[in-house]
Amino acid sequence: MICNKIDLIDCVCPMVLRHVFPKIRDLFEELDQPSNADCLGQRPDIFTLPDKFGKGSIQRWHLRPGLDLIINNLNFRDQIVIERNHPVAKTSIGMSFCMAGQMQIEGSTVDSMVQFKAKQANLGVVNNTKGNIRYEANQPVLLVHIHVQPDVINLTAGEEFEQLPKQLRNAIAGIDTAYHQSSAMTPVMHATIQQLLNCPYQGFTKHLYVESKAIELISLYFEQLLSDTSVLNSHSDLHSDERDRIIYARDILLAQVAQPPTLLELSRQVGLNDRKLKQGFRQVFGTTVFGYLRNYRMQQAQQLLLSSNSTIAGVAQAVGYRNPEAFSVAFRRAFAISPKAYQLERR
């Protein structure tokens, strides 16, 4: 089903939507609630922003009971603050992938603000939605967000549940009220979102395609999260703060795959001297800083080459190589096969 456009009333800037835009507030409250079997359909709900307030739209796909996908493509003329103070019907995991712009969610405490920035992925547990959503003026935001209830992906008990970070397990179980984690968006995540946004199908097949991409994004995020958890639980001589800084250095590298910082720049950004960074990186990841980056690029390239519409030049650019020939040499050195031969062999 497609919902009707929601009419807005005039306001002044900055805007607090609880007082001025009650219908928009109601919309965001509805977006926070999980879907049910009665509202599933082959088309998304669509909200379009009237021109006098900005440009853009919000799409919400009810993919299956307990699994929703929301696409925010918004650009407000004025700063927008959406006040939220309502319970959610059932605990759900939220995953956000920010493709452009930035926004923030301000919780009920000073230290609970969450930033959503371009090229960043976020995971949180939604037990309540008290706080504010803030959109800046003239800031185009493209954000893909997934709401999934833990039982839909078998994350309520068992071996898979025990592999999760303790704070995340506690939040899912309702012991803790909140959990948030962020990391750099990988090239494969980026490519998957581009495929989702440019779906070539219609009707029932489009619904299936969007659902498959949502599940793919969930698996990609948890793959990275569990890898980080394994690293943080590993035994080493590093203090927990130093391990956190090493993880942060890794995230900076992954966020800037195309133009990575120098070792000195990276060490300054994470607050470690370059010697400690090099030693710690080898302890945590078992390789050098740029050895890790090279291995990461090749692993991402392997996955990207399997996409039906991928090209060698496109994959090379996605993983940080300006020259496709240099990428082909690096790929052959890593896997003893050219990227084109790898692609043909596995399609």
C-alpha positions as CSV (number, residue, x, y, z in Angstrom):
1,M,0.0,0.0,0.0
2,I,1.1,3.6,-0.5
3,C,0.1,6.1,2.2
4,N,-1.2,9.5,1.4
5,K,1.1,12.5,1.6
6,I,1.0,14.2,5.0
7,D,0.1,17.9,4.9
8,L,2.2,20.2,7.0
9,I,1.4,23.5,8.7
10,D,3.5,26.7,8.7
11,C,6.2,27.1,11.3
12,V,9.2,29.2,12.3
13,C,12.9,28.2,12.5
14,P,14.3,26.4,14.4
15,M,11.3,24.0,14.5
16,V,10.3,21.7,17.3
17,L,7.9,19.3,15.7
18,R,6.1,18.2,18.8
19,H,4.4,21.7,18.9
20,V,4.4,22.6,15.2
21,F,4.4,19.5,13.1
22,P,2.3,16.9,15.1
23,K,1.6,14.9,12.0
24,I,5.3,14.6,11.2
25,R,6.0,13.5,14.8
26,D,3.2,10.9,14.4
27,L,4.9,9.7,11.2
28,F,8.3,9.2,12.9
29,E,6.5,7.4,15.8
30,E,4.9,5.1,13.3
31,L,8.3,4.5,11.6
32,D,9.7,3.4,15.0
33,Q,7.1,0.7,15.4
34,P,7.6,-2.8,14.0
35,S,5.4,-4.1,11.3
36,N,2.8,-6.8,11.5
37,A,1.4,-9.3,9.1
38,D,-1.7,-7.2,8.3
39,C,0.3,-4.3,6.8
40,L,2.7,-6.3,4.6
41,G,2.6,-5.4,0.9
42,Q,4.5,-5.2,-2.3
43,R,4.8,-1.5,-2.3
44,P,6.3,0.8,0.3
45,D,4.6,3.5,2.4
46,I,5.8,6.8,1.0
47,F,5.9,10.2,2.7
48,T,6.8,13.2,0.5
49,L,8.1,16.5,1.9
50,P,6.2,19.5,0.5
51,D,8.5,21.9,-1.5
52,K,8.0,24.8,0.8
53,F,9.7,22.9,3.7
54,G,12.4,21.2,1.7
55,K,12.8,18.3,-0.7
56,G,12.8,14.5,-0.4
57,S,10.8,11.6,0.9
58,I,10.8,8.7,3.3
59,Q,10.0,5.1,2.1
60,R,9.1,2.3,4.5
61,W,9.0,-1.3,3.3
62,H,7.1,-3.8,5.4
63,L,9.2,-6.8,4.3
64,R,7.9,-9.4,6.7
65,P,6.6,-9.4,10.3
66,G,9.4,-7.9,12.4
67,L,11.5,-6.7,9.5
68,D,11.2,-3.2,8.0
69,L,13.4,-1.1,5.8
70,I,13.2,2.7,5.7
71,I,14.9,5.0,3.2
72,N,15.3,8.6,4.3
73,N,16.2,10.9,1.4
74,L,15.6,14.4,2.9
75,N,16.8,18.0,2.6
76,F,15.1,20.4,5.0
77,R,15.2,24.2,4.3
78,D,15.5,24.9,8.1
79,Q,16.9,23.1,11.1
80,I,14.4,20.4,12.2
81,V,14.2,18.9,15.7
82,I,11.8,16.0,16.0
83,E,10.9,15.3,19.7
84,R,10.1,11.7,20.5
85,N,8.8,10.4,23.8
86,H,6.9,7.2,23.3
87,P,7.5,3.5,24.0
88,V,8.0,0.9,21.2
89,A,5.8,-2.2,21.1
90,K,8.7,-4.6,21.0
91,T,12.5,-4.5,21.3
92,S,14.1,-4.3,17.9
93,I,17.6,-3.9,16.4
94,G,18.2,-0.9,14.3
95,M,20.9,-0.7,11.6
96,S,21.6,2.5,9.8
97,F,23.8,3.0,6.7
98,C,24.5,6.7,5.9
99,M,25.2,7.3,2.3
100,A,25.3,11.1,2.3
101,G,25.0,14.0,4.8
102,Q,24.6,13.7,8.5
103,M,22.0,13.8,11.3
104,Q,22.0,13.0,15.0
105,I,19.8,11.5,17.6
106,E,20.0,13.1,21.1
107,G,19.0,10.8,23.9
108,S,17.8,11.7,27.4
109,T,21.4,12.1,28.7
110,V,24.3,14.2,27.6
111,D,26.5,11.3,26.7
112,S,23.8,9.4,24.7
113,M,24.0,11.5,21.4
114,V,24.4,9.3,18.3
115,Q,25.8,10.8,15.1
116,F,25.0,9.4,11.7
117,K,27.7,10.4,9.2
118,A,28.3,9.6,5.5
119,K,30.2,6.4,5.0
120,Q,29.3,5.2,8.5
121,A,27.2,2.2,9.6
122,N,25.4,2.2,13.0
123,L,23.8,-0.5,15.1
124,G,21.5,0.1,18.1
125,V,18.9,-1.6,20.1
126,V,15.5,0.2,20.3
127,N,13.9,-0.3,23.7
128,N,12.5,3.2,23.8
129,T,12.7,6.3,21.6
130,K,12.9,9.1,24.2
131,G,15.0,12.0,22.8
132,N,15.3,14.1,19.6
133,I,16.2,13.6,16.0
134,R,18.0,16.6,14.6
135,Y,18.3,17.5,10.9
136,E,20.4,20.5,9.9
137,A,19.3,23.1,7.4
138,N,20.2,22.5,3.7
139,Q,21.9,19.2,4.6
140,P,20.9,16.5,2.1
141,V,20.6,13.2,4.0
142,L,20.4,9.7,2.4
143,L,20.1,7.1,5.1
144,V,19.0,3.4,4.8
145,H,17.7,2.1,8.0
146,I,16.6,-1.4,9.0
147,H,14.4,-2.4,11.9
148,V,14.6,-6.1,12.7
149,Q,13.2,-8.0,15.8
150,P,15.9,-10.3,17.3
151,D,13.7,-13.4,17.0
152,V,13.3,-12.9,13.2
153,I,17.1,-13.5,12.8
154,N,17.4,-16.1,15.7
155,L,19.2,-13.7,18.0
156,T,17.4,-14.4,21.3
157,A,19.3,-17.5,22.6
158,G,21.7,-20.2,21.6
159,E,25.3,-20.1,20.3
160,E,24.7,-17.2,17.9
161,F,23.3,-15.1,20.7
162,E,26.3,-15.8,23.0
163,Q,28.7,-14.6,20.3
164,L,27.4,-11.1,20.5
165,P,29.0,-8.4,22.7
166,K,27.7,-8.6,26.3
167,Q,26.1,-5.1,26.2
168,L,24.3,-6.0,23.0
169,R,23.0,-9.2,24.6
170,N,21.8,-7.3,27.7
171,A,20.0,-4.7,25.6
172,I,18.2,-7.4,23.5
173,A,17.2,-9.2,26.7
174,G,15.9,-5.9,28.2
175,I,18.5,-5.8,31.0
176,D,20.1,-2.6,29.6
177,T,18.0,0.2,28.1
178,A,20.3,1.1,25.2
179,Y,23.1,-0.1,23.0
180,H,24.9,1.6,20.2
181,Q,27.9,0.7,18.0
182,S,29.3,2.3,14.8
183,S,31.9,1.4,12.3
184,A,33.0,2.4,8.8
185,M,30.8,1.3,6.0
186,T,32.6,-1.3,3.8
187,P,32.7,-1.1,0.0
188,V,30.5,-4.2,-0.1
189,M,27.9,-2.6,2.1
190,H,28.1,0.5,-0.1
191,A,27.6,-1.6,-3.3
192,T,24.7,-3.5,-1.7
193,I,22.9,-0.3,-0.8
194,Q,23.5,1.1,-4.3
195,Q,21.9,-2.1,-5.7
196,L,19.0,-1.7,-3.3
197,L,18.4,1.9,-4.3
198,N,18.6,1.1,-8.0
199,C,16.4,-2.0,-8.0
200,P,15.6,-2.9,-11.6
201,Y,12.4,-4.8,-10.7
202,Q,8.8,-4.1,-10.0
203,G,5.9,-5.5,-8.0
204,F,6.4,-8.8,-6.2
205,T,9.9,-9.3,-7.6
206,K,11.0,-5.9,-6.3
207,H,9.7,-6.7,-2.8
208,L,11.8,-9.9,-2.9
209,Y,14.8,-8.1,-4.1
210,V,14.6,-5.4,-1.5
211,E,14.1,-8.0,1.2
212,S,17.1,-10.0,0.0
213,K,19.3,-6.8,0.1
214,A,18.1,-5.9,3.6
215,I,19.0,-9.4,4.9
216,E,22.4,-9.1,3.0
217,L,23.1,-5.8,4.8
218,I,22.2,-7.4,8.2
219,S,24.6,-10.3,7.5
220,L,27.4,-7.9,6.4
221,Y,27.0,-5.8,9.5
222,F,27.1,-8.8,11.9
223,E,30.0,-10.3,10.1
224,Q,32.0,-7.1,10.9
225,L,30.6,-6.8,14.4
226,L,31.5,-10.4,15.4
227,S,35.0,-9.9,13.9
228,D,35.5,-6.9,16.1
229,T,34.2,-8.7,19.1
230,S,36.7,-11.5,18.5
231,V,39.5,-9.0,18.3
232,L,38.4,-7.2,21.5
233,N,38.2,-10.5,23.4
234,S,41.7,-11.6,22.2
235,H,44.5,-11.9,24.7
236,S,47.3,-9.4,24.3
237,D,49.5,-7.1,26.3
238,L,47.4,-4.1,25.3
239,H,45.1,-2.3,27.7
240,S,41.5,-2.0,26.7
241,D,41.8,1.7,25.9
242,E,44.7,0.9,23.6
243,R,42.8,-1.9,21.8
244,D,39.9,0.6,21.4
245,R,42.3,3.1,19.7
246,I,43.6,0.3,17.4
247,I,40.1,-0.5,16.4
248,Y,39.4,3.2,15.8
249,A,42.5,3.4,13.6
250,R,41.2,0.4,11.6
251,D,37.9,2.2,11.2
252,I,39.6,5.3,9.9
253,L,41.4,3.2,7.4
254,L,38.3,1.6,6.2
255,A,36.4,4.9,6.0
256,Q,39.2,6.3,3.8
257,V,40.0,3.3,1.6
258,A,40.5,5.4,-1.5
259,Q,42.8,7.9,0.2
260,P,44.1,6.4,3.4
261,P,46.1,8.6,5.8
262,T,49.8,8.2,6.4
263,L,50.9,6.3,9.4
264,L,51.9,9.5,11.2
265,E,48.5,11.1,10.4
266,L,46.7,8.0,11.6
267,S,48.7,7.8,14.9
268,R,47.9,11.5,15.6
269,Q,44.1,10.9,15.0
270,V,43.9,8.0,17.4
271,G,46.2,9.4,20.1
272,L,49.0,6.8,19.8
273,N,52.6,7.3,18.7
274,D,53.5,5.6,15.5
275,R,55.6,3.0,17.1
276,K,52.8,2.0,19.5
277,L,50.3,2.0,16.7
278,K,52.5,-0.3,14.5
279,Q,53.1,-2.7,17.4
280,G,49.5,-2.7,18.6
281,F,48.1,-3.2,15.1
282,R,50.3,-6.3,14.7
283,Q,49.2,-7.6,18.1
284,V,45.5,-7.1,17.4
285,F,45.3,-7.9,13.7
286,G,48.4,-10.0,13.1
287,T,49.7,-7.8,10.3
288,T,51.0,-4.3,9.6
289,V,48.6,-1.3,9.3
290,F,48.9,-1.2,5.5
291,G,49.2,-5.0,5.2
292,Y,45.7,-5.0,6.8
293,L,44.5,-2.4,4.4
294,R,45.8,-4.3,1.4
295,N,44.2,-7.6,2.6
296,Y,40.9,-5.8,3.3
297,R,40.9,-4.3,-0.2
298,M,41.4,-7.7,-1.8
299,Q,38.7,-9.4,0.4
300,Q,36.2,-6.6,-0.5
301,A,37.2,-6.9,-4.2
302,Q,36.5,-10.7,-4.2
303,Q,32.9,-10.0,-3.0
304,L,32.3,-7.1,-5.3
305,L,33.5,-9.0,-8.4
306,L,30.6,-11.5,-7.8
307,S,28.0,-8.8,-8.4
308,S,26.3,-9.2,-11.8
309,N,26.9,-5.7,-12.9
310,S,30.4,-5.1,-11.6
311,T,33.3,-4.1,-13.8
312,I,37.0,-4.4,-13.1
313,A,37.5,-0.7,-13.2
314,G,34.5,-0.1,-10.9
315,V,35.7,-2.6,-8.4
316,A,39.2,-1.2,-8.5
317,Q,37.9,2.3,-7.8
318,A,35.6,1.0,-5.0
319,V,38.5,-0.6,-3.1
320,G,40.9,2.4,-3.5
321,Y,42.8,1.8,-6.7
322,R,42.8,4.6,-9.3
323,N,44.6,2.4,-11.9
324,P,42.7,-0.8,-12.9
325,E,46.0,-2.3,-14.0
326,A,47.6,-1.8,-10.6
327,F,44.5,-3.4,-9.0
328,S,44.8,-6.4,-11.3
329,V,48.4,-6.9,-10.4
330,A,47.6,-6.7,-6.7
331,F,44.7,-9.1,-7.1
332,R,46.8,-11.6,-9.0
333,R,49.6,-11.3,-6.4
334,A,47.1,-12.0,-3.6
335,F,45.1,-14.9,-5.2
336,A,47.2,-16.2,-8.1
337,I,44.4,-15.4,-10.6
338,S,43.4,-12.2,-12.5
339,P,40.2,-10.4,-11.4
340,K,38.6,-11.1,-14.7
341,A,39.3,-14.8,-14.6
342,Y,38.1,-14.9,-11.0
343,Q,34.9,-13.2,-12.0
344,L,34.2,-15.5,-15.0
345,E,35.0,-18.6,-13.0
346,R,32.5,-17.9,-10.2
347,R,29.6,-16.4,-12.1
